[in-house]
């Protein structure tokens, strides 16, 4: 696998957002184990907690969409050049959410994510996390596979994912990372 792993991290709501690449070099800075024992990583601004395997790197970028530039905040930990863990969120204009079916919006996002790395979707599930609509799925592509969670909290879309080269992430990793995602106040 290339030293510069390109992570197809984000396509949201089908509004014409292009995937944002992150390189291995960008995420190598992170990696210290969180306090030497398992504990949840907390983002006060992001209003979430999750069990990252180690301290993630935080980055921000403006992503061009059909609605204008949308700020995306991303937390990434790259375990190896072939496996990465990510949480990202973006706030969309409230007016763009009015009258929209949240699951239809997340389905469009799922289609964009899968399309970005030529993956097919499987194990799609609709449910709620703390009373907010959520959609989870796995994607199998030629080079990358992913386990993915989308959560829509009002006008904020959260994307939680493990991306792995050539195979789906292990179920134990999905359980310890993605299933640990929690919204906070």
C-alpha positions in Angstrom: 0.0 0.0 0.0 1.2 3.5 -0.7 2.8 5.4 2.1 0.5 8.3 1.3 -2.8 6.6 2.0 -5.6 8.7 0.5 -8.7 8.5 2.7 -11.9 9.1 0.9 -13.5 10.6 3.9 -16.5 12.7 3.1 -19.4 13.2 0.7 -22.4 14.7 2.3 -26.0 14.9 1.3 -25.4 14.5 -2.4 -25.0 18.3 -2.8 -22.1 17.8 -5.1 -19.4 17.7 -2.4 -16.1 16.4 -3.6 -14.2 13.9 -1.4 -11.5 15.5 0.7 -8.2 13.6 0.7 -6.1 13.2 3.8 -2.7 11.8 3.7 -0.8 9.5 5.9 1.6 12.3 6.7 -1.2 14.5 8.0 -2.4 11.9 10.5 0.9 10.5 11.6 1.3 13.4 14.1 -1.4 11.8 16.3 -1.2 8.5 18.0 -0.5 8.7 21.7 -2.7 6.3 23.6 -5.4 8.2 25.4 -4.2 8.3 29.0 -2.8 4.8 28.7 -6.2 3.1 29.1 -9.4 3.0 27.3 -11.5 6.2 27.6 -13.7 8.2 25.3 -12.4 11.0 23.3 -14.6 14.1 23.9 -15.1 17.0 21.5 -16.9 19.8 23.3 -17.3 21.8 20.2 -18.3 18.8 18.1 -20.7 17.7 20.9 -19.7 14.0 20.7 -17.7 11.3 22.5 -16.2 8.2 21.0 -13.6 5.6 21.8 -10.7 6.3 19.4 -7.9 3.7 19.6 -5.5 6.7 20.2 -5.5 10.5 20.1 -6.8 11.7 16.8 -5.6 14.7 14.7 -8.2 17.5 14.3 -8.4 19.4 11.0 -10.9 21.8 9.4 -11.6 22.6 5.8 -14.2 24.4 3.8 -15.9 22.0 1.3 -17.6 23.4 -1.8 -21.2 22.3 -2.1 -24.2 23.3 -4.2 -25.2 25.2 -1.0 -21.9 27.1 -0.9 -18.9 26.3 1.2 -19.6 24.2 4.2 -17.0 23.9 7.1 -16.0 20.3 7.8 -14.3 19.4 11.1 -12.5 16.1 11.1 -10.9 13.9 13.7 -8.6 11.3 12.3 -6.4 8.5 13.7 -4.4 6.4 11.2 -3.6 3.1 12.9 -1.4 2.1 9.9 -1.0 3.1 6.3 -3.9 0.7 5.5 -6.4 1.5 8.4 -7.8 4.7 9.6 -10.5 5.9 12.1 -12.5 9.1 11.5 -15.2 11.3 12.9 -16.3 14.3 11.0 -19.1 16.8 11.2 -20.6 19.6 9.1 -23.3 22.1 9.8 -25.6 22.8 6.9 -27.9 25.8 6.6 -31.1 25.1 8.6 -33.1 26.2 5.6 -31.7 23.2 3.6 -33.1 20.8 6.1 -36.7 22.1 6.1 -39.2 19.6 4.8 -36.4 17.0 4.0 -36.6 13.3 4.9 -33.5 12.8 7.1 -33.1 9.2 5.9 -33.3 10.3 2.2 -30.5 12.8 2.9 -28.4 10.2 4.6 -29.0 7.7 1.7 -27.8 10.3 -0.7 -24.7 10.8 1.4 -24.2 7.0 1.6 -24.3 6.9 -2.2 -21.7 9.6 -2.5 -19.4 7.9 0.0 -19.7 4.6 -1.8 -19.3 6.2 -5.2 -16.1 8.0 -4.2 -14.2 4.8 -3.9 -16.2 2.5 -6.2 -17.7 0.5 -3.4 -20.9 -1.5 -3.1 -23.0 -1.1 0.0 -24.2 -3.8 2.3 -25.7 -4.2 5.8 -27.6 -1.0 5.6 -29.5 -0.2 8.8 -31.7 2.7 9.7 -32.2 3.5 13.4 -31.9 6.3 16.0 -29.1 7.4 18.2 -30.3 9.3 21.2 -33.5 10.1 19.2 -31.7 11.4 16.1 -31.9 9.6 12.8 -28.9 7.3 12.0 -27.8 5.2 9.1 -25.0 2.6 9.1 -23.6 0.6 6.3 -20.5 -1.3 5.1 -18.9 -0.6 1.7 -16.6 -2.9 -0.3 -14.5 -1.4 -2.9 -11.5 -2.5 -5.0 -8.9 -0.8 -2.9 -10.8 0.2 0.3 -13.6 -1.1 2.5 -15.4 0.8 5.1 -17.8 0.5 8.0 -19.7 3.8 8.2 -22.2 5.6 10.4 -24.2 8.8 9.6 -26.1 10.6 12.2 -28.2 13.7 11.5 -28.6 16.0 14.6 -30.8 18.9 13.4 -28.7 20.5 10.7 -25.4 18.8 11.7 -24.3 15.7 9.9 -21.9 13.4 11.7 -19.8 10.8 9.8 -18.1 8.1 11.7 -16.0 5.5 9.8 -13.3 3.0 9.8 -11.5 2.7 6.4 -9.4 -0.3 5.7 -7.5 -1.5 2.7 -8.8 -4.6 0.9 -11.1 -5.9 3.7 -13.9 -4.8 5.9 -12.9 -3.6 9.4 -13.0 -6.3 12.1 -16.3 -6.5 13.9 -14.6 -6.0 17.2 -13.1 -2.7 15.9 -16.6 -1.6 14.6 -18.0 -2.4 18.0 -15.3 -0.6 20.1 -15.2 2.5 17.8 -18.3 3.1 15.8 -20.7 1.7 18.4 -19.1 3.9 21.0 -20.2 7.1 19.3 -22.3 9.2 21.6 -23.8 12.7 21.3 -23.3 15.2 24.1 -24.7 18.6 25.0 
